[in-house]
């Protein structure tokens, strides 16, 4: 592996931004066409008994398995938001074997259930799928928990990728990733600025990121326009990361 193709995407539970259409099949086809080797997904539904009964075209299997299908043989799921009729959370799809995976609860109050999904893939790359909270104080507390997880579970100097929906409206959290954790971000390295990814129809907020160490970004782009603007409420974020020797 010299260059790793990475995609981060909040799939909005398979619905369009207005929640009127269930588009998981279209999302799967669009994600497949990107041909990423590792995919970081947020808001993936594990089970929803209400939608099973009411939503036309609802898939019978776990959304993770449906999205992975035969393209990504290795995958992991972190159950974050749990409710009476089901649950959803973060997921990772990988073309490389997943050696180990664990989900870390970073929820700070019941109405905002969040998690970090940490996986180790061959050949020794640590990857973390993130979905942080909507409130500033909440995100900064979750960042502290993320730092503790990295200190405890990721060897110093090991290749690391952290991607997902950071909900960092102000950009203050970005400085902590770059200054405190000493990570680089793909869009910043390639274009000089964070990508605007939300809302998908007319992106103005820079919410989705791909941070890393042990790599150089050789390509990065926001996946916007059609079909992306008609799928989830977020744009996808794609990067090609060259491993440092």
SVG drawing of the C-alpha trace seen along z (x, -y; Angstrom):
<svg xmlns="http://www.w3.org/2000/svg" viewBox="-46 -30 57 40">
<polyline fill="none" stroke="black" stroke-width="0.4" points="0.0,0.0 1.6,-3.3 -1.5,-5.5 -4.7,-4.9 -8.0,-6.1 -10.3,-7.4 -13.9,-8.6 -15.9,-10.1 -19.6,-10.5 -22.6,-11.1 -25.3,-9.0 -28.2,-10.7 -29.7,-7.2 -30.3,-6.7 -32.6,-9.6 -32.4,-12.7 -31.8,-16.1 -35.5,-16.7 -36.2,-13.2 -38.8,-12.6 -37.1,-10.0 -35.2,-6.8 -32.2,-6.7 -29.9,-4.1 -29.6,-2.2 -28.6,-5.4 -26.1,-6.2 -24.6,-2.7 -24.1,-3.1 -22.6,-6.6 -20.2,-5.4 -19.1,-2.5 -18.2,-4.7 -15.7,-6.6 -13.8,-3.4 -12.3,-4.2 -10.4,-1.5 -11.5,-2.7 -14.9,-4.4 -15.8,-6.3 -19.6,-6.5 -21.8,-8.4 -25.5,-7.9 -25.7,-4.3 -28.9,-2.6 -28.4,0.8 -32.1,1.3 -35.3,-0.8 -38.6,1.2 -40.7,-1.9 -39.1,-2.5 -39.3,1.3 -43.0,1.0 -43.5,-2.4 -40.7,-3.3 -41.0,-2.2 -37.8,-0.4 -36.5,0.1 -33.7,2.7 -34.2,5.8 -30.5,6.2 -28.3,3.9 -27.5,0.8 -23.8,1.5 -24.0,4.9 -26.1,3.5 -23.6,0.7 -20.6,3.0 -22.1,5.7 -19.4,7.5 -17.2,4.5 -15.8,4.1 -15.3,7.5 -14.3,6.0 -16.4,3.7 -17.2,2.6 -20.0,0.8 -20.3,-1.4 -23.8,-1.6 -24.1,-5.1 -27.7,-6.3 -30.0,-3.7 -33.8,-4.1 -36.8,-1.8 -37.2,-1.0 -33.6,-0.6 -30.2,-2.2 -27.7,-4.0 -24.0,-4.9 -20.7,-5.1 -19.3,-2.5 -16.1,-1.7 -15.8,0.2 -12.4,1.6 -10.8,3.5 -8.1,4.4 -8.5,6.8 -9.7,5.2 -7.5,6.6 -9.3,5.1 -12.2,2.7 -13.9,1.1 -16.5,-1.6 -16.0,-4.3 -19.0,-6.1 -18.4,-9.9 -21.9,-10.9 -22.3,-13.7 -26.1,-13.8 -28.9,-11.5 -30.3,-13.5 -26.9,-13.6 -25.5,-10.0 -22.1,-10.0 -19.1,-7.7 -15.7,-7.1 -15.2,-3.9 -11.6,-2.9 -10.3,-0.1 -6.8,1.2 -6.4,2.3 -3.6,4.0 -0.8,3.1 -0.9,1.4 -3.0,-1.7 -5.2,-3.0 -8.5,-4.6 -11.1,-6.4 -14.6,-7.3 -16.0,-10.3 -19.4,-12.0 -19.2,-14.8 -21.9,-16.9 -23.7,-20.1 -22.6,-22.2 -19.2,-23.8 -18.6,-22.7 -19.7,-19.2 -17.2,-18.9 -14.3,-20.2 -15.1,-17.6 -15.3,-14.9 -12.0,-16.1 -10.4,-15.5 -11.9,-12.0 -10.5,-11.4 -7.0,-12.5 -7.2,-10.0 -8.2,-7.2 -5.3,-8.0 -2.9,-8.1 -4.2,-4.8 -4.8,-2.7 -2.7,-4.1 1.1,-3.6 3.1,-6.8 4.1,-7.4 1.7,-4.8 -0.1,-5.9 -3.4,-7.3 -6.5,-8.7 -9.4,-10.4 -12.4,-11.2 -16.0,-12.0 -18.6,-14.7 -17.0,-17.0 -19.8,-19.6 -17.2,-22.2 -19.2,-25.2 -16.6,-27.8 -13.4,-26.0 -12.0,-26.3 -11.8,-22.5 -9.7,-22.3 -6.9,-24.2 -6.8,-21.6 -6.4,-18.8 -3.6,-20.6 -1.8,-22.2 -2.4,-19.8 -2.6,-16.4 -0.2,-17.6 -2.4,-16.2 -2.8,-17.5 -6.1,-17.7 -6.5,-16.6 -8.4,-19.5 -6.1,-22.0 -3.0,-20.3 -4.2,-20.1 -6.3,-23.3 -5.2,-25.4 -8.6,-25.4 -11.2,-23.2 -13.9,-22.0 -17.5,-23.2 -19.6,-20.1 -23.0,-21.1 -25.8,-21.4 -25.2,-19.3 -27.5,-21.4 -25.5,-24.6 -22.5,-23.9 -21.5,-26.7 -20.3,-25.0 -17.0,-23.1 -18.1,-20.1 -16.5,-17.1 -12.8,-16.5 -10.0,-13.9 -7.1,-14.3 -4.0,-12.1 -0.4,-11.5 2.1,-9.3 0.7,-10.3 0.8,-13.1 -2.4,-14.1 -1.8,-13.9 -5.5,-14.6 -8.6,-15.8 -12.0,-16.9 -15.5,-17.6 -18.1,-15.3 -20.7,-17.8 -23.1,-18.4 -25.2,-15.5 -25.9,-12.9 -24.5,-14.0 -26.6,-17.1 -29.8,-15.0 -28.7,-12.2 -27.7,-12.9 -27.7,-16.4 -23.8,-16.2 -21.4,-16.2 -18.9,-13.3 -15.2,-14.1 -12.5,-12.1 -8.8,-12.0 -5.8,-10.1 -3.2,-9.7 0.4,-8.6 2.1,-6.8 5.3,-8.3 8.3,-5.9"/>
</svg>
